[in-house]
Amino acid sequence: MAQNDVNKIKDHAELFQQQEYQELFQAKKEFECGHNPEEVTRIAEWTKTWEYREKNFARQALTVNPAKACQPLGSILAAVGFEGTLPFVHGSQGCVAYFRSHLTRHFKEPFSAVSSSMTEDAAVFGGLKNLVEGLAVSYNLYKPKMIAVCTTCMAEVIGDDLQAFIRTAKEEGAVPEDFPVPYAHTPSFVGSHILGYDNMMKGILSNLTARKKKETTNGKINFIPGFETYIGNLREIKRIANVMGINYTLLADNSEYLDSPNNGEYNMYPGGTKLEDAADSINAEATIALQAYATTKTREYIEHEWQHKTYVNRPVGIRGTDEFLMKLSALTGKPIPQELEDERGRAVDALTDSQAWLHGKRVAMYGDPDLVIGLTQFLLEVGAEPVHIVVSNSNEHFEAELRALLDSSPFGQGATIHGGRDLWHMRSLLFTEPVDLLIGNSYGKYLWRDTKTPFVRIGYPIFDRHHLHRYATYGYQGTINLLNWIVNTILDELDCNTIIPSKTDISFDLIR
């Protein structure tokens, strides 16, 4: 069982197949006094039926594998998009360890965040002392330019007041009086990671732009990505703006932080939107949010406090990218350059090449609201038919927007929106009403194993595949990437089903 030879270290998947481990697993089953295999098989088969589906959808007091995370995870992702910013989670140490590992596993990059390390005494007497000491240590040890504070369940349940605590910390000299410490209350038992992103973005912008309003604009366009986990999308937005000659501020740019070069030197805070640029964003011509439901409060704040217009554009697929470019052109007066028109032509050509393989394919998907709307728009463009749409962090405004999009196309008429449902609900849907394709994050691999539905990994998190987050799903190039992932999954499945010579392999299938 011990691995003593460093030249023959086995991966866990291979290691656990060894005889010693197999005997341990068998002994564990006997010790647990579980059901016999026949009974387990019988119950498993029953869970695939319509009868079980009705019971499954009737449950109210239990959630099984929701397709969402909690608020603080989104808030710390928003924070690292700003220059020299250290996320500070006011709560228990275990919570911030989870958030860091979750993001690190997706991006394959180190993710720095600290905690006030609240324990039982802080839960009883309050976390003021923890926060004051934590801010002092963080400021002196890690030398950030800004510390962005959010909360976890523990701090919220006992009612810790971040505004008062941060003011006390500055009065006691934990950080300088003029040092920026924006904050957001992000209870994990309310909303999801996209609300946490929204709360923190609003908190940071309100802090940095205070008393920075000028009488004239700076001529820039602000872009707010939302809870964006595809680094390629941030770079694609910047590239498009540069090609069009547009002055812009990205609020916020975590592309370097989450995809920094390995050059032999450690930099704790690579890249990020400069704090002075973020402070001046209040004087921009307009703000474009690339996600609606991860920026709701931020956009309301901008329109009310900054007194300038905000827009929502999702540059996904041909239609979405067209609308985004036309909005940029209308706001800035800049023409759409030939380079982007050529990219559009190549994307349309690629869709034409593959459309026959996508037309009429029945699709199930799950994910965040804005991701699902973008994917739905793309699928409708190629004639695929969304059938089951599960969004755990849904709301009525999202469902109305998605329903209108589905109703606008003949390919969307058979779709059902399952707001507030989870992946165990999706399992029942896939068994009782099978589809041709499933789209979602890495947790869908268990649905793929169980239901044998071909699976495309798109969304967050993606733990079990490498480098997908480096690609773009925005713009015309992103359209080709989405097409590539989806159509080639269909062709892979076709190959798997035509693999027996002279039986299933009865035609020349080298060319698809």
Secondary structure, DSSP 8 states (H G I E B T S, - for coil): -----GGG---HHHHTTSHHHHHHHHHHHHHHT---HHHHHHHHHHTTSHHHHHHHHH--S---S-S---HHHHHHHHHTTBTTEEEEEES-HHHHHHHHHHHHHHHSS----EE----HHHHHH-SHHHHHHHHHHHHHHH--SEEEEEE-HHHHHTT--HHHHHHHHHHTTSS-TTS---EE---TTSS-HHHHHHHHHHHHHHHHTTT---SS--S-EEEE--S---HHHHHHHHHHHHHTT--EEETT--TTTTS---SS---SS---B-HHHHHHGGGSSEEEES-STTSHHHHHHIIIII---EEE----HHHHHHHHHHHHHHHH-----HHHHHHHHHHHHHHHHHHHHHTT-EEEEE--HHHHHHHHHHHHHTT-EEEEEEETT--HHHHHHHHHHHHTSGGGTT-EEEET--HHHHHHHHHHS--SEEEESGGGHHHHHHH---EEE-SS---SSSSGGGS--SHHHHHHHHHHHHHHHHHHHHHHTT-SBTTTB-S--S--
